[in-house]
Amino acid sequence: MLKRLAHISLTSGWLPATIFLLTLALLLALVAMRMFARQWKPLLKDLLDGIIGGVVGLLAAWLVSDVFMLFGVSLGWMVILTVAAGFALVTFAIADLIRHHGRKRLLAGITALLVLLSTGLRIDMIYGEFTTLGSLFSVPLYPKLPEDETRKPPMTVAQWRQKAQTGQLPSVPDKGRSYSVAIPGTISGFHARSADVYLPPASLSENPPRLPVFILLAGQPGSPDRLFTAVNIPKIMNTYAAGHHGLAPIVVSPDQNGASNHNSLCVDSPVYGNAETYLTKDVPDWIKAHLPVSPDPHMWAIGGFSQGGTCSTQLAPRHPDVYGNMIPSAGEEEPKQGKKEDMIRDYFGSDRRKFLEQVPANAIRAHAPSDQTLFASAGARDPQSQKNMATIAKAAREAGMTVRTVVAQGSGHDWHTVKTGWLPAFDWLGERMGLGPMPKSLDQYKNMTLTDADGLGGGKTIRE
């Protein structure tokens, strides 16, 4: 029963539709009661209060989002307008609550609460952050990985595909499986939350191939479960595997922060521990020891959203012997946490040189030339992330990397941008890793623009 409740969708389906319809019905009921009682003056006052509340909400959201930048990025106008509408409607309901008595006051109070709930749901839909009830309450969605679930890989991906062509593939399940697993900080001492792991059908056979690995990091605040649900990793990878003889990358989403309110910056520091060592030693070592993967860095990719995206462009250039590919989405130009000088003091012992080494463009230049690849994405409604992407893409091209940058249309600094950018990235990297051909060229994917090396909207389309 708990599992069923945990999987109820917050972004589509019956639950949000019911809440929206009920909220609308109660708002109309409040207006209708005034009209039927011919209380025109109180109705006009309530409406005026609602308009004033909407203006106040619009101004407050704009100041928080775009002037003071309290969240580090703009919330985007879709969110700002949603907040304004929420302020307007809840002010109208509260004004009606104050002027009514008895059951009508109770109805107005319930309406105000539903407006707040509807506003929160709508904002969540825009971001795509919490997709299920389980993700909202941090209910674990996946069982623990059994010790006997994986086998040692006796063949390469190329050999697997050869067997597929001759009808000699071993038996595999129709779909992959997702698990939760604790990856210990053996070398780093880092205290991480449980990671999520997706194992494709080919990895579950008696004789699996040596598969590629995608390390994907959530933003901050965030968690491995949130990344898996927001992007719907199991569905995307099962679809991929169905078109590639059961082959797909093994996906691991480790915890890079230790807690939702921590920001490790993915560095080794006295603040939240040795996150860099955890992600470049402990996590890869555990994966190679327990899962059927290739040890070749060109078969390993690291990516993430927002802070997770920044981490990927810090770590891969500094550790090319581990990660040969980067797939960041909406990452920053440099690590960020509060005031810059305070961050450098706390995380880097006031050593500015150590901080500058973690800036992605600097790390790329310091390890040039490089044969790594970069597939970056940013939202059309997130100009700052587009600029960040441009800076990093320019440094990557100058270092000799193969670079692709895309702008997701109709989305901003949110998970919709991640999904739009990662679908072609997974196909593109999968082909380069030998899993099989892409189903179409990059310029044929929906809701995105393939841009030039600078990653800015309006760049020329690259034809594959």
VOPAGU-2260 file (C-alpha; in pm, 1 decimal, decimal comma):
REM VOPAGU-2260
SITE   aa  ch    i         X         Y         Z
SITE  MET   A    0       0,0       0,0       0,0
SITE  LEU   A    1     282,0     238,2      93,0
SITE  LYS   A    2     461,3     163,9    -234,8
SITE  ARG   A    3     147,8     244,0    -434,5
SITE  LEU   A    4     105,7     575,4    -252,9
SITE  ALA   A    5     475,4     657,6    -306,0
SITE  HIS   A    6     437,0     619,5    -684,0
SITE  ILE   A    7     132,4     850,0    -719,6
SITE  SER   A    8     228,1    1126,3    -964,8
SITE  LEU   A    9     237,9    1490,3    -856,8
SITE  THR   A   10     296,7    1626,8   -1207,1
SITE  SER   A   11      20,8    1450,0   -1403,3
SITE  GLY   A   12    -275,5    1219,1   -1356,3
SITE  TRP   A   13    -571,0    1217,8   -1120,1
SITE  LEU   A   14    -420,1    1377,3    -807,0
SITE  PRO   A   15    -314,7    1720,7    -940,7
SITE  ALA   A   16    -618,8    1731,1   -1172,4
SITE  THR   A   17    -850,8    1671,1    -875,4
SITE  ILE   A   18    -683,4    1937,1    -663,0
SITE  PHE   A   19    -694,7    2196,2    -943,9
SITE  LEU   A   20   -1060,6    2126,0   -1026,2
SITE  LEU   A   21   -1163,9    2136,4    -660,9
SITE  THR   A   22    -980,8    2465,6    -608,2
SITE  LEU   A   23   -1150,6    2619,4    -912,5
SITE  ALA   A   24   -1491,9    2492,2    -800,9
SITE  LEU   A   25   -1457,2    2646,3    -455,0
SITE  LEU   A   26   -1334,8    2979,2    -594,7
SITE  LEU   A   27   -1635,8    2992,3    -826,7
SITE  ALA   A   28   -1860,6    2899,3    -535,0
SITE  LEU   A   29   -1735,2    3197,6    -332,5
SITE  VAL   A   30   -1806,9    3431,4    -623,1
SITE  ALA   A   31   -2147,5    3271,9    -687,9
SITE  MET   A   32   -2257,2    3311,9    -324,5
SITE  ARG   A   33   -2186,9    3685,7    -338,8
SITE  MET   A   34   -2364,3    3721,0    -671,4
SITE  PHE   A   35   -2676,3    3526,4    -568,4
SITE  ALA   A   36   -2699,8    3734,0    -249,5
SITE  ARG   A   37   -2653,9    4047,5    -463,2
SITE  GLN   A   38   -2360,6    4149,6    -245,7
SITE  TRP   A   39   -2192,5    4341,8    -524,2
SITE  LYS   A   40   -1995,2    4581,2    -308,2
SITE  PRO   A   41   -1830,7    4311,9     -87,7
SITE  LEU   A   42   -1755,1    4109,5    -403,5
SITE  LEU   A   43   -1583,1    4406,2    -566,2
SITE  LYS   A   44   -1381,3    4466,1    -247,7
SITE  ASP   A   45   -1271,7    4101,6    -242,2
SITE  LEU   A   46   -1171,3    4119,4    -607,9
SITE  LEU   A   47    -980,2    4443,4    -549,3
SITE  ASP   A   48    -799,4    4285,4    -254,3
SITE  GLY   A   49    -711,1    3992,7    -478,4
SITE  ILE   A   50    -566,9    4224,2    -745,4
SITE  ILE   A   51    -359,0    4407,3    -485,3
SITE  GLY   A   52    -239,2    4072,6    -346,0
SITE  GLY   A   53    -138,7    3962,7    -695,5
SITE  VAL   A   54      64,2    4278,7    -755,4
SITE  VAL   A   55     238,0    4237,2    -418,3
SITE  GLY   A   56     310,9    3871,2    -499,7
SITE  LEU   A   57     447,0    3961,2    -843,6
SITE  LEU   A   58     677,9    4226,8    -698,5
SITE  ALA   A   59     796,0    4002,1    -413,1
SITE  ALA   A   60     866,4    3705,4    -640,5
SITE  TRP   A   61    1052,6    3925,3    -890,4
SITE  LEU   A   62    1268,3    4082,2    -617,3
SITE  VAL   A   63    1352,8    3741,9    -464,3
SITE  SER   A   64    1418,9    3586,1    -804,1
SITE  ASP   A   65    1585,2    3844,9   -1024,1
SITE  VAL   A   66    1702,2    4128,8    -798,0
SITE  PHE   A   67    1832,9    3966,9    -479,2
SITE  MET   A   68    1883,7    3623,5    -646,1
SITE  LEU   A   69    1823,2    3443,7    -315,0
SITE  PHE   A   70    1826,7    3103,8    -486,9
SITE  GLY   A   71    2138,2    3171,3    -693,7
SITE  VAL   A   72    1939,8    3153,2   -1020,2
SITE  SER   A   73    1632,2    3324,9   -1158,1
SITE  LEU   A   74    1308,4    3144,7   -1079,6
SITE  GLY   A   75    1184,5    3222,5   -1431,2
SITE  TRP   A   76     875,5    3417,1   -1532,8
SITE  MET   A   77     651,1    3112,3   -1535,7
SITE  VAL   A   78     717,7    3064,6   -1164,5
SITE  ILE   A   79     699,2    3437,5   -1087,5
SITE  LEU   A   80     358,7    3464,1   -1256,2
SITE  THR   A   81     238,4    3148,0   -1081,6
SITE  VAL   A   82     335,7    3296,8    -745,8
SITE  ALA   A   83     156,5    3620,6    -836,5
SITE  ALA   A   84    -159,2    3430,4    -930,7
SITE  GLY   A   85    -138,1    3232,7    -606,8
SITE  PHE   A   86    -106,2    3554,6    -404,2
SITE  ALA   A   87    -405,4    3703,9    -585,7
SITE  LEU   A   88    -634,3    3405,0    -532,0
SITE  VAL   A   89    -536,6    3338,4    -172,0
SITE  THR   A   90    -580,9    3708,2     -87,0
SITE  PHE   A   91    -927,9    3696,3    -244,5
SITE  ALA   A   92   -1015,5    3386,6     -39,2
SITE  ILE   A   93    -879,4    3534,5     284,5
SITE  ALA   A   94   -1068,8    3859,7     226,8
SITE  ASP   A   95   -1385,5    3656,7     178,5
SITE  LEU   A   96   -1304,0    3457,7     493,2
SITE  ILE   A   97   -1276,9    3778,6     699,3
SITE  ARG   A   98   -1609,1    3917,7     572,8
SITE  HIS   A   99   -1808,1    3591,3     603,8
SITE  HIS   A  100   -1933,3    3398,0     906,4
SITE  GLY   A  101   -2019,8    3037,8     984,8
SITE  ARG   A  102   -2006,6    2782,5     702,8
SITE  LYS   A  103   -1917,2    3043,4     442,7
SITE  ARG   A  104   -1608,4    3136,9     645,5
SITE  LEU   A  105   -1511,7    2768,8     666,2
SITE  LEU   A  106   -1553,3    2736,0     289,0
SITE  ALA   A  107   -1332,9    3040,8     231,7
SITE  GLY   A  108   -1066,1    2898,7     464,4
SITE  ILE   A  109   -1062,9    2563,1     282,9
SITE  THR   A  110   -1041,6    2749,7     -48,0
SITE  ALA   A  111    -737,2    2947,6      70,1
SITE  LEU   A  112    -559,6    2625,9     170,6
SITE  LEU   A  113    -639,8    2462,3    -164,6
SITE  VAL   A  114    -510,4    2768,1    -351,1
SITE  LEU   A  115    -178,6    2736,8    -165,5
SITE  LEU   A  116    -163,1    2366,5    -246,5
SITE  SER   A  117    -249,4    2426,2    -613,3
SITE  THR   A  118      14,1    2699,7    -639,9
SITE  GLY   A  119     278,4    2467,8    -496,5
SITE  LEU   A  120     175,5    2187,0    -732,4
SITE  ARG   A  121     190,9    2417,9   -1033,8
SITE  ILE   A  122     540,2    2539,1    -939,4
SITE  ASP   A  123     648,9    2177,1    -896,5
SITE  MET   A  124     513,6    2099,0   -1244,1
SITE  ILE   A  125     719,1    2384,4   -1388,2
SITE  TYR   A  126    1039,6    2260,2   -1224,2
SITE  GLY   A  127     963,9    1888,0   -1245,5
SITE  GLU   A  128    1138,0    1848,7    -907,8
SITE  PHE   A  129     905,1    1624,1    -706,2
SITE  THR   A  130     734,1    1385,6    -945,6
SITE  THR   A  131     573,9    1146,2    -695,8
SITE  LEU   A  132     444,2    1148,2    -339,0
SITE  GLY   A  133     738,3     927,9    -248,8
SITE  SER   A  134     990,7    1182,2    -376,7
SITE  LEU   A  135     815,3    1457,5    -178,8
SITE  PHE   A  136     850,1    1269,7     151,4
SITE  SER   A  137    1184,7    1101,9      71,2
SITE  VAL   A  138    1030,9     754,6      75,4
SITE  PRO   A  139    1283,2     504,9     -72,4
SITE  LEU   A  140    1150,8     390,1    -407,1
SITE  TYR   A  141    1381,6      99,8    -483,7
SITE  PRO   A  142    1479,0    -221,1    -302,2
SITE  LYS   A  143    1833,3    -281,0    -184,4
SITE  LEU   A  144    2069,4    -434,8    -438,4
SITE  PRO   A  145    2104,6    -809,5    -370,7
SITE  GLU   A  146    2461,3    -932,9    -348,8
SITE  ASP   A  147    2396,0   -1203,2    -609,3
SITE  GLU   A  148    2221,3    -973,2    -860,5
SITE  THR   A  149    2526,5    -906,6   -1077,0
SITE  ARG   A  150    2779,1   -1127,4   -1255,6
SITE  LYS   A  151    3131,1   -1082,3   -1387,9
SITE  PRO   A  152    3133,6    -971,3   -1754,0
SITE  PRO   A  153    3302,2   -1222,2   -1989,7
SITE  MET   A  154    3258,3   -1028,5   -2317,0
SITE  THR   A  155    3272,5    -684,5   -2474,1
SITE  VAL   A  156    2977,7    -483,5   -2599,1
SITE  ALA   A  157    3092,5    -552,0   -2956,3
SITE  GLN   A  158    3086,0    -928,4   -2892,5
SITE  TRP   A  159    2735,6    -898,6   -2746,2
SITE  ARG   A  160    2614,6    -722,8   -3060,1
SITE  GLN   A  161    2775,5    -990,2   -3276,6
SITE  LYS   A  162    2585,7   -1257,1   -3084,1
SITE  ALA   A  163    2265,5   -1055,8   -3133,1
SITE  GLN   A  164    2316,9   -1059,7   -3510,9
SITE  THR   A  165    2355,3   -1437,9   -3512,3
SITE  GLY   A  166    2071,8   -1506,1   -3267,0
SITE  GLN   A  167    2305,7   -1637,5   -2996,6
SITE  LEU   A  168    2229,4   -1390,5   -2716,8
SITE  PRO   A  169    2184,1   -1533,5   -2367,1
SITE  SER   A  170    1843,9   -1498,7   -2204,6
SITE  VAL   A  171    1772,8   -1151,0   -2064,9
SITE  PRO   A  172    1469,3    -996,3   -1891,4
SITE  ASP   A  173    1248,0    -756,8   -2085,4
SITE  LYS   A  174    1335,0    -463,4   -1858,1
SITE  GLY   A  175    1618,3    -351,6   -1637,7
SITE  ARG   A  176    1596,8    -314,8   -1261,1
SITE  SER   A  177    1654,4     -24,7   -1023,1
SITE  TYR   A  178    1801,0     -58,5    -676,5
SITE  SER   A  179    1921,3     137,6    -376,8
SITE  VAL   A  180    2272,2      70,3    -250,8
SITE  ALA   A  181    2506,6     209,1      11,7
SITE  ILE   A  182    2844,9     292,5    -142,8
SITE  PRO   A  183    3093,9     327,8     144,2
SITE  GLY   A  184    3350,0     604,8     164,7
SITE  THR   A  185    3632,9     357,0     212,9
SITE  ILE   A  186    3914,6     590,0     109,5
SITE  SER   A  187    3748,8     930,6     149,4
SITE  GLY   A  188    3565,3     874,7     475,7
SITE  PHE   A  189    3275,9    1064,0     316,5
SITE  HIS   A  190    2934,1     995,3     471,2
SITE  ALA   A  191    2697,4     960,7     176,2
SITE  ARG   A  192    2330,9     876,9     154,9
SITE  SER   A  193    2230,1     568,5     -42,0
SITE  ALA   A  194    2286,4     573,2    -416,7
SITE  ASP   A  195    2040,0     463,7    -684,8
SITE  VAL   A  196    2150,8     210,2    -947,6
SITE  TYR   A  197    1986,7     113,5   -1276,2
SITE  LEU   A  198    2094,0    -220,6   -1426,0
SITE  PRO   A  199    1992,0    -275,8   -1791,6
SITE  PRO   A  200    1866,6    -614,5   -1914,5
SITE  ALA   A  201    2205,7    -715,2   -2058,8
SITE  SER   A  202    2371,4    -672,3   -1717,8
SITE  LEU   A  203    2123,7    -919,7   -1564,6
SITE  SER   A  204    2211,0   -1208,4   -1796,8
SITE  GLU   A  205    2429,8   -1500,0   -1690,1
SITE  ASN   A  206    2703,1   -1373,7   -1923,8
SITE  PRO   A  207    2680,7    -993,1   -1929,5
SITE  PRO   A  208    2899,3    -764,0   -2139,9
SITE  ARG   A  209    3131,0    -497,7   -2001,3
SITE  LEU   A  210    2893,0    -203,2   -2007,9
SITE  PRO   A  211    2944,4     172,6   -2001,9
SITE  VAL   A  212    2865,0     370,8   -1686,5
SITE  PHE   A  213    2678,9     699,3   -1641,5
SITE  ILE   A  214    2735,1     870,5   -1304,7
SITE  LEU   A  215    2450,8    1123,3   -1265,7
SITE  LEU   A  216    2431,4    1377,7    -984,2
SITE  ALA   A  217    2123,8    1559,5    -855,7
SITE  GLY   A  218    2130,4    1929,8    -776,6
SITE  GLN   A  219    2142,0    2087,9    -433,4
SITE  PRO   A  220    1908,3    2050,7    -254,6
SITE  GLY   A  221    1840,8    1710,7    -401,7
SITE  SER   A  222    1896,3    1337,3    -370,4
SITE  PRO   A  223    1965,7    1032,3    -589,2
SITE  ASP   A  224    1597,9     929,9    -568,5
SITE  ARG   A  225    1491,2    1273,1    -687,0
SITE  LEU   A  226    1714,6    1249,8    -993,4
SITE  PHE   A  227    1588,3     902,5   -1083,3
SITE  THR   A  228    1224,0    1009,3   -1053,1
SITE  ALA   A  229    1252,4    1359,0   -1202,1
SITE  VAL   A  230    1426,1    1228,8   -1516,1
SITE  ASN   A  231    1253,8     887,8   -1501,9
SITE  ILE   A  232    1583,0     708,1   -1554,9
SITE  PRO   A  233    1433,3     354,6   -1548,9
SITE  LYS   A  234    1184,3     432,8   -1827,0
SITE  ILE   A  235    1438,6     614,9   -2045,5
SITE  MET   A  236    1696,9     340,0   -2011,3
SITE  ASN   A  237    1446,3      57,0   -2058,6
SITE  THR   A  238    1332,8     223,5   -2381,4
SITE  TYR   A  239    1694,7     255,1   -2491,1
SITE  ALA   A  240    1768,9    -108,9   -2406,3
SITE  ALA   A  241    1461,0    -228,7   -2597,4
SITE  GLY   A  242    1612,7     -83,5   -2916,4
SITE  HIS   A  243    1966,5    -209,9   -2852,9
SITE  HIS   A  244    1939,4    -584,1   -2776,8
SITE  GLY   A  245    1915,3    -522,5   -2401,3
SITE  LEU   A  246    2221,2    -296,7   -2400,7
SITE  ALA   A  247    2218,0      33,7   -2211,5
SITE  PRO   A  248    2455,6     212,3   -1978,3
SITE  ILE   A  249    2455,0     118,6   -1612,5
SITE  VAL   A  250    2337,4     433,2   -1434,7
SITE  VAL   A  251    2453,7     519,3   -1084,8
SITE  SER   A  252    2331,7     827,6    -899,0
SITE  PRO   A  253    2554,4     866,1    -591,8
SITE  ASP   A  254    2512,5    1126,6    -319,9
SITE  GLN   A  255    2769,7    1403,3    -352,5
SITE  ASN   A  256    2652,5    1617,1     -58,0
SITE  GLY   A  257    2569,2    1397,2     240,1
SITE  ALA   A  258    2240,6    1577,8     311,8
SITE  SER   A  259    1991,3    1793,1     123,0
SITE  ASN   A  260    2100,8    2108,3     307,0
SITE  HIS   A  261    2473,0    2045,7     248,7
SITE  ASN   A  262    2674,0    2170,7     -47,1
SITE  SER   A  263    3002,5    1983,9     -65,2
SITE  LEU   A  264    3102,1    2171,2    -386,4
SITE  CYS   A  265    3229,6    1822,9    -483,9
SITE  VAL   A  266    3567,3    1909,7    -334,4
SITE  ASP   A  267    3772,9    1769,5     -49,1
SITE  SER   A  268    3719,7    2017,4     232,3
SITE  PRO   A  269    3684,2    2043,4     611,4
SITE  VAL   A  270    3323,2    2161,3     570,2
SITE  TYR   A  271    3138,6    1849,8     448,7
SITE  GLY   A  272    3416,3    1599,7     390,6
SITE  ASN   A  273    3612,2    1455,9      98,6
SITE  ALA   A  274    3346,3    1454,6    -171,3
SITE  GLU   A  275    3591,9    1468,9    -462,3
SITE  THR   A  276    3779,3    1160,9    -342,3
SITE  TYR   A  277    3447,1     983,6    -283,5
SITE  LEU   A  278    3327,8    1050,3    -640,3
SITE  THR   A  279    3659,5     975,8    -811,2
SITE  LYS   A  280    3787,9     686,0    -598,1
SITE  ASP   A  281    3528,0     519,9    -376,3
SITE  VAL   A  282    3233,9     526,3    -615,6
SITE  PRO   A  283    3426,7     408,3    -926,3
SITE  ASP   A  284    3609,9     142,5    -722,2
SITE  TRP   A  285    3283,6       6,2    -581,7
SITE  ILE   A  286    3120,2      -0,7    -926,3
SITE  LYS   A  287    3413,0    -185,1   -1084,8
SITE  ALA   A  288    3415,0    -438,6    -799,8
SITE  HIS   A  289    3040,0    -508,5    -797,8
SITE  LEU   A  290    2891,9    -435,2   -1141,4
SITE  PRO   A  291    2964,0    -563,6   -1496,0
SITE  VAL   A  292    3133,1    -252,9   -1633,9
SITE  SER   A  293    3417,2    -157,9   -1862,8
SITE  PRO   A  294    3721,2      -1,7   -1691,2
SITE  ASP   A  295    3790,4     215,4   -1998,1
SITE  PRO   A  296    3743,7     588,5   -1909,7
SITE  HIS   A  297    3594,0     644,0   -2256,2
SITE  MET   A  298    3307,6     417,8   -2142,2
SITE  TRP   A  299    3244,8     633,1   -1834,0
SITE  ALA   A  300    3044,2     956,9   -1823,0
SITE  ILE   A  301    2962,6    1191,5   -1538,6
SITE  GLY   A  302    2680,0    1443,8   -1551,7
SITE  GLY   A  303    2428,3    1622,9   -1338,4
SITE  PHE   A  304    2178,5    1902,5   -1298,0
SITE  SER   A  305    2262,9    2247,9   -1159,1
SITE  GLN   A  306    2516,1    2192,2    -877,5
SITE  GLY   A  307    2549,6    1833,2    -999,8
SITE  GLY   A  308    2625,8    1963,9   -1348,7
SITE  THR   A  309    2893,2    2195,1   -1208,6
SITE  CYS   A  310    3046,7    1900,3   -1024,8
SITE  SER   A  311    3068,3    1698,9   -1345,9
SITE  THR   A  312    3265,6    1970,7   -1526,0
SITE  GLN   A  313    3496,5    2007,1   -1225,2
SITE  LEU   A  314    3568,4    1637,9   -1175,3
SITE  ALA   A  315    3599,8    1497,1   -1527,5
SITE  PRO   A  316    3877,7    1731,9   -1646,9
SITE  ARG   A  317    4067,3    1679,7   -1319,7
SITE  HIS   A  318    4027,5    1300,8   -1339,0
SITE  PRO   A  319    4040,7    1200,7   -1707,7
SITE  ASP   A  320    4162,7     855,0   -1603,9
SITE  VAL   A  321    3815,7     795,1   -1454,4
SITE  TYR   A  322    3567,6     995,3   -1661,9
SITE  GLY   A  323    3605,9    1034,9   -2036,4
SITE  ASN   A  324    3273,5    1214,0   -2092,2
SITE  MET   A  325    3070,1    1496,5   -1936,6
SITE  ILE   A  326    2693,4    1552,7   -1962,9
SITE  PRO   A  327    2616,2    1860,9   -1749,7
SITE  SER   A  328    2278,8    2035,7   -1757,4
SITE  ALA   A  329    2231,3    2392,8   -1629,5
SITE  GLY   A  330    2566,2    2392,8   -1449,9
SITE  GLU   A  331    2747,1    2690,0   -1302,8
SITE  GLU   A  332    3059,6    2858,6   -1435,4
SITE  GLU   A  333    3231,8    2793,1   -1102,4
SITE  PRO   A  334    3151,2    2633,8    -763,1
SITE  LYS   A  335    2923,4    2857,6    -555,7
SITE  GLN   A  336    2816,4    2865,4    -192,4
SITE  GLY   A  337    2724,3    3194,0     -24,8
SITE  LYS   A  338    2969,5    3482,7     -41,6
SITE  LYS   A  339    3271,0    3396,0    -251,7
SITE  GLU   A  340    3532,1    3508,6      -1,2
SITE  ASP   A  341    3362,4    3314,5     277,9
SITE  MET   A  342    3348,2    3005,6      56,2
SITE  ILE   A  343    3719,2    3029,1     -28,8
SITE  ARG   A  344    3802,9    3068,4     340,2
SITE  ASP   A  345    3584,2    2781,1     462,2
SITE  TYR   A  346    3627,8    2526,5     182,9
SITE  PHE   A  347    3979,1    2605,7      59,2
SITE  GLY   A  348    4156,1    2738,8     368,5
SITE  SER   A  349    4171,6    3088,7     212,7
SITE  ASP   A  350    4385,6    2947,6     -68,5
SITE  ARG   A  351    4243,8    3114,2    -381,8
SITE  ARG   A  352    4464,9    2897,0    -603,1
SITE  LYS   A  353    4288,0    2581,7    -481,5
SITE  PHE   A  354    3951,2    2738,1    -561,4
SITE  LEU   A  355    4061,0    2843,4    -910,4
SITE  GLU   A  356    4175,7    2487,1    -981,6
SITE  GLN   A  357    3814,1    2375,8    -930,7
SITE  VAL   A  358    3669,7    2624,6   -1181,9
SITE  PRO   A  359    3568,2    2402,9   -1478,6
SITE  ALA   A  360    3723,2    2614,7   -1755,6
SITE  ASN   A  361    4050,2    2635,1   -1559,6
SITE  ALA   A  362    4050,2    2260,2   -1494,2
SITE  ILE   A  363    3993,9    2192,8   -1864,8
SITE  ARG   A  364    4279,0    2423,2   -1968,2
SITE  ALA   A  365    4512,1    2277,5   -1703,9
SITE  HIS   A  366    4467,0    1925,5   -1843,1
SITE  ALA   A  367    4473,8    2010,3   -2214,0
SITE  PRO   A  368    4503,1    1862,8   -2467,4
SITE  SER   A  369    4216,9    1625,0   -2401,7
SITE  ASP   A  370    4024,3    1361,2   -2596,8
SITE  GLN   A  371    3724,9    1381,7   -2361,3
SITE  THR   A  372    3375,2    1471,2   -2477,5
SITE  LEU   A  373    3127,3    1731,2   -2351,5
SITE  PHE   A  374    2752,8    1725,7   -2419,4
SITE  ALA   A  375    2601,2    2020,6   -2232,5
SITE  SER   A  376    2247,6    2154,3   -2212,3
SITE  ALA   A  377    2071,4    2463,3   -2077,0
SITE  GLY   A  378    1717,0    2598,0   -2083,2
SITE  ALA   A  379    1597,2    2866,6   -2322,9
SITE  ARG   A  380    1448,6    3050,2   -2022,4
SITE  ASP   A  381    1775,2    3025,9   -1827,7
SITE  PRO   A  382    2014,2    3275,3   -1992,9
SITE  GLN   A  383    2270,9    3254,2   -1711,9
SITE  SER   A  384    2311,8    2879,1   -1758,6
SITE  GLN   A  385    2346,3    2934,9   -2134,2
SITE  LYS   A  386    2633,0    3176,3   -2066,4
SITE  ASN   A  387    2793,6    2930,1   -1825,6
SITE  MET   A  388    2762,6    2658,0   -2088,2
SITE  ALA   A  389    2921,2    2883,3   -2348,5
SITE  THR   A  390    3225,6    2954,4   -2132,2
SITE  ILE   A  391    3288,7    2588,1   -2053,9
SITE  ALA   A  392    3220,5    2473,9   -2411,9
SITE  LYS   A  393    3470,6    2727,3   -2547,2
SITE  ALA   A  394    3742,8    2604,0   -2311,3
SITE  ALA   A  395    3660,7    2242,4   -2399,1
SITE  ARG   A  396    3687,0    2298,8   -2773,6
SITE  GLU   A  397    4015,9    2484,1   -2731,0
SITE  ALA   A  398    4144,4    2185,2   -2530,7
SITE  GLY   A  399    4063,1    1950,7   -2820,5
SITE  MET   A  400    3747,8    1795,3   -2677,5
SITE  THR   A  401    3452,4    1688,9   -2890,5
SITE  VAL   A  402    3170,8    1924,5   -2788,5
SITE  ARG   A  403    2795,9    1941,3   -2839,0
SITE  THR   A  404    2572,2    2202,9   -2676,4
SITE  VAL   A  405    2193,4    2220,2   -2685,8
SITE  VAL   A  406    1929,2    2466,4   -2565,9
SITE  ALA   A  407    1602,9    2315,2   -2442,6
SITE  GLN   A  408    1305,7    2513,1   -2571,6
SITE  GLY   A  409    1020,4    2608,3   -2338,7
SITE  SER   A  410    1203,8    2537,3   -2012,2
SITE  GLY   A  411    1438,0    2710,6   -1769,8
SITE  HIS   A  412    1650,6    2603,2   -1473,4
SITE  ASP   A  413    1447,9    2287,5   -1419,2
SITE  TRP   A  414    1426,6    1913,9   -1473,4
SITE  HIS   A  415    1241,4    1958,7   -1804,5
SITE  THR   A  416    1563,3    2103,7   -1943,9
SITE  VAL   A  417    1754,6    1803,3   -1809,8
SITE  LYS   A  418    1523,1    1551,7   -1976,1
SITE  THR   A  419    1523,5    1740,5   -2306,0
SITE  GLY   A  420    1903,6    1761,0   -2310,0
SITE  TRP   A  421    1983,1    1413,1   -2180,6
SITE  LEU   A  422    1769,1    1215,1   -2425,1
SITE  PRO   A  423    1990,8    1304,2   -2724,1
SITE  ALA   A  424    2302,1    1300,8   -2505,2
SITE  PHE   A  425    2238,0     940,9   -2400,4
SITE  ASP   A  426    2181,1     832,3   -2760,9
SITE  TRP   A  427    2486,6    1020,9   -2884,5
SITE  LEU   A  428    2716,7     884,1   -2615,3
SITE  GLY   A  429    2569,3     535,7   -2650,3
SITE  GLU   A  430    2665,7     529,9   -3016,7
SITE  ARG   A  431    3018,0     653,1   -2938,5
SITE  MET   A  432    3047,2     382,5   -2671,1
SITE  GLY   A  433    2953,4     110,5   -2918,8
SITE  LEU   A  434    2603,1      26,8   -2793,7
SITE  GLY   A  435    2448,0      83,9   -3135,2
SITE  PRO   A  436    2348,1     359,7   -3378,0
SITE  MET   A  437    2140,9     660,1   -3282,9
SITE  PRO   A  438    1775,4     641,6   -3392,5
SITE  LYS   A  439    1802,3     986,0   -3556,7
SITE  SER   A  440    2041,3    1276,2   -3600,4
SITE  LEU   A  441    2079,4    1531,3   -3321,5
SITE  ASP   A  442    1893,3    1805,9   -3506,6
SITE  GLN   A  443    1579,2    1587,0   -3519,0
SITE  TYR   A  444    1516,2    1571,2   -3143,3
SITE  LYS   A  445    1211,3    1757,5   -3013,7
SITE  ASN   A  446    1205,8    2083,4   -2816,5
SITE  MET   A  447    1574,9    2162,2   -2848,4
SITE  THR   A  448    1813,6    2365,0   -3057,9
SITE  LEU   A  449    2156,8    2225,4   -3133,1
SITE  THR   A  450    2385,7    2526,3   -3106,5
SITE  ASP   A  451    2737,5    2620,7   -3203,5
SITE  ALA   A  452    3042,3    2577,5   -2983,2
SITE  ASP   A  453    2959,6    2877,9   -2767,2
SITE  GLY   A  454    2629,3    2723,5   -2663,5
SITE  LEU   A  455    2424,3    3040,7   -2710,4
SITE  GLY   A  456    2074,5    3045,4   -2855,5
SITE  GLY   A  457    2078,4    3146,2   -3219,6
SITE  GLY   A  458    2388,2    2944,8   -3299,6
SITE  LYS   A  459    2404,0    2751,0   -3619,9
SITE  THR   A  460    2266,1    2397,7   -3619,4
SITE  ILE   A  461    2520,3    2117,3   -3641,4
SITE  ARG   A  462    2424,8    1839,0   -3881,8
SITE  GLU   A  463    2552,9    1497,7   -3781,2
